[in-house]
Amino acid sequence: MSHFLELSRLHKTFPTPKGPLTVVKDFDLSVRKGEFVTLIGHSGCGKSTVLSMIAGLADVSEGVIILAGKEVIGAGPDRGVVFQAPCLLPWLNAFENVMLGIDQVYYTAGSVERRQIAEYYLTLVGLGDAMEKRPAELSQGMRQRCGIARAFALQPKMLLLDEPFGMLDSLTRYELQEVLLDLWQRDQKTALMVTHDVDEALFLSDRIVMMTDGPEATVGDILTVDFPRPRTRKQLLEDPHYYELREHLITFLEERSHHRPVRATRPPAGPGDATAAPAPVPLSGSRKTTTSGLRRFLTAALTT
């Protein structure tokens, strides 16, 4: 598969009373078409900043973003965004909130066809009987379902998710992870998701990009998640390799995230500079259990 999204030497600098603050520096990443990638790191490291730059909601200070062969400049319907808060208009019902984007993107389609698109995606996310309800009448989980339906209904080239389940309780979060995975597997849109949840990242992802701590955060490590699809949570939890990958992520976040990788000096990035991120660090004995990590996990599980 070819690179569908390319981030090359991304910098993001904000002005402050004490001078410029560089939040993200030298961020390189290539994402293949149809790949599901997650960004994980400590709070404040710049994960959402990277996502906002890809979405066109924040300017790029330096570097370049290439999506489907074109440089990203500003926001557009080719990128569907799901935020942590659903951002629904309170005076519109669920159906009307989804139709708002559909009417803008599919303006050449007939009204019946546009309504069918909205009804189809609302039904897929489990809101078929709640289309006429306004946000105040919906639970937090139902509002987020509406936000997911709205993003998929636009048929974007890429899906961007900024901690979409961070405000939900555990049971609702698990349920919506399944809903998201089911929708994604229908046409495997290229997806980039921000999360703090190690288990969520392992369940959903093809690769997990670990960010170093800010300021000047960058890609610290990339972990390939090689479980076959379709996946079930039960299958992952029964696989010893799951706990090895989990330990690798936790070890990075606890012990290595404050280390900035050493990079070779390179010329400034341009629109044709398709620089790849650091290569994934191989795991020793990739299909063997790391005994100490598994022991720590089981001990924690039994004592909570």
N, C-alpha and C positions, 0 to 999 in steps of 0.2 A: 504493500500500500504506500502511496506517495504522501508527502507531507501536505496536510490540508491547512494547518495553522502554523505559522512560524513567528516566533518572538525572538528578535535579535537585539542584543545589547540594550535592553529596555532600562531606562532610568526614569524615576519620578521624584521630582524635587518640589517641595512646598516652601513658600516664603514664611518666615517667622520673625518676631521682633529681634531675635538674636542672630538672624541671618538665615540663609537657605538650609533646609533640612532635606537630605536625600533619603527617602524612605525605601526605595527599591533601586538597586544598582546592578548593572551587568546581568540582567535576567535573560537567559537564553532557554528556549524550549521549542521543540518541534512536536506537533501532534498529528497523527495519521488520520485519514478520513475514516469515520466510523468508530473511532477510539473513544473510550470513556476514561478521562483522566481527572484525578482529584489533586487539589493543592492542600497541604496540611502543614501546620506550623503553629507556633505560640501566638496568642492574641497580640495584635499590634505589629505583626511582622510584615504586613503589606499584602496579604493574600487577596483581600477584597480590592485593594488598590490595583493589583494586576488585572483582576477580573473587570474592574471598571474601565481600565484602559482598553481592554479588548472589546468591551461593549460600546466604546465610544463615549462613555459618560464622564471620562476624565482625560485630559490631554496628556500626551506622551512628552516628557521633557527631553529625552534623547532616545535614539533607537528607532526601530520600525516593527510594525505588526503587519503580516501578510496573511490574508484569509482567502482561500480559494483563488490564489494567484493575483489578488488585488490588495493594495495597501489600505489599511483601515484608517479612515479619516471621518470621525464623527459617528453618531449612532445610526442604526438602520434596521429594517425589519429582517435582514438576513441573519440577525443574532437575536434569539429569544432569550429573555432574562427572567429568572425566577428569583425573587428576593427573599430574605429571611422573613420580612413582613410582607403579606400578599399585595399590599398597595392597591386595594380595590376601591373604586369610587362608591362612597356609602349611599348615594341616592339612586344607584343603579342596582338591579338584581344580578344574580350570577350570570344569567344568560346575556344580559345587556353588557356586563363587564367584558365578557369574552367577545361579543359582537363588536365592541368598540375597536379592537385591533383588526378584526376580520374585515370590517367595512373599509378600513384604510388600505389594507394590503390587497384584498380581492375586490377592488372597486369595479372591475370589469365584469365580475360574475353576477348572475341574477340574484335577486333577494332570496328566493327559495334555496338556491345552492348555498348561499352564505349562512342561512339559518341551519341548514343541514350540517354544515361543518361545525358550528358551535354546539349543536345538540349531540353530535357524534363524540366530540372530545369531552364534553361534560358527562356524558354517559360512561365513557371509558374510565373516568376518574371516580365514578360512583356518585355523581350528583344529578343523575337522570330525574330524580323525584324532587330536587331542590332548586331547579333552574330559576324559579320565580321568586326565590327568597333573596332578600337584601343581605349585605354583609353582617349587619347587626343581628340577623336571625340565624346566622351560621356559626358553628363552633370554629375554633382556631384551625383545627385540622381540615374542616370543610372549606374554609377560606383559602387555605394553602392548596387544596385540590383545585379550586377555581383558578388560582394563579398558575398552576402547572398546566391546566387545560388551555388557558389563554396563551401560554408560551408555545405549546405544541400545535395549537390551531393555526398559527401563523406559518407553519411549515418552514421554519428558518433553516439556514445552512448549518448553523451551530447553536447549541444550547448552552447557556451560561447559568450556573446555579450558585447563588451566594448563601451558603448555609441555610438551605430551604427548610430544614427540619429542626433548626436550632431552638425554636421556641415551643416545640411540641413535647408532650409527655412521651415516655419510652414506648408504650404500646402503639400510640398513634404514629410515632416516628417509624417504628418497624413496619407498620402497615403501609405508610406512604412510600417507604423505600421500595417495597414490593410493587406498588402502583407505578412508581417512576421507572423501575427496571422493566416492567411489562411494556410500558409505552415505548421506552427506548429500544427494546429488542424488536419492535415491529419494523422499524426502518433504520435502526442503529445510527442515529444522528451523531455527529461529532459533538462530544460533551466535555465541558470543563466545569468542575464543581469545587467549591471551597467548603471545607469541613474542619471541625476540631475533633471529630469522632474517628478513632482508629478503626473500630470495627465496621463503621459505616463505609469508610474508605475501602477496606478489604472486600466488603460484600459487593460494592458497586463497580469497582475500578478494574481497568486493564493495567494502568500504571498509577503510581502514587508519587507525586513530586513533593519532596520535603524541603521546606524553606528555612533558611537560617534566620536567626533573630535579627531584628532591625535595631538601629537604622542601617541603611545600606544592605537590606536583605537581598538574598539571591537564592538560586537553586543550590541546595546543599547535597542532595542525594536523590536518586530516582529508583523506586522499587517496582519491579514487574510482578504483577499478580497473575499467576499462570493457571488459575483454576478454570476448568472448562465452563462454557456457557451452554444452555441455561444453568443458573446456579440456584441452590436453595440454601437457606441459612443452616439447616440441619446438616447438609452435606459438608459445609465448610467447618462447622464446629466439631465434626467427627474426624476431620483430616488433621493429622499431627502437623503437617506443613503450615497450616493456618497459624499455629501458635509460634512457629519460627518466624514467619513474616510479621506477626504482631509484635514479637519481641524486638525485631529489627527496627520497626517504627518507633516503639517506645524508647529504645536505647538512643536512637538519634535525637528524639525530642528532649530526653533527660540529660544526655551527656555530650552530644555533638552539635546541637543546633546553634551554639554560640561560636562555633569555628567557621570562619569564612574560607571557602575553597581557594586554593592558589590557582590563578589563571595566567595563561600566557598573554603577552601584550599583543593586541590586534589593532588593525586600523578601525576607525569609526564605521558603524554599520550603515548600510545603504539599502534601498528597496530590493536589491538583488542578493543581499547577503543572507543566505539561508543557514545560519550557524546553529548547530545542534547543541542541546544542553549536555552537561557532563554525562558520560555513560553510566548506566546503572551499575551499582556496586554488587558484584556477585555474592551470593550467600553460600557459605561453605556447607556442603552436604545438602543441596537444595530440596531434596525430598525426605530428609531425615529430621527427626525431632531434636530440637535443642533441649536437652533434659532439664537444664537449670531453669530455662524460661518457662517450660511447661510446668515444672514444679512450683515456681512462683505464682503462676496464673491459677493453678488448682488450689494452692494454699489460700490465696486471696479470695477465691470464689467460695471456699468452704467456711471462711471466717467472717463473711459479710452477711 
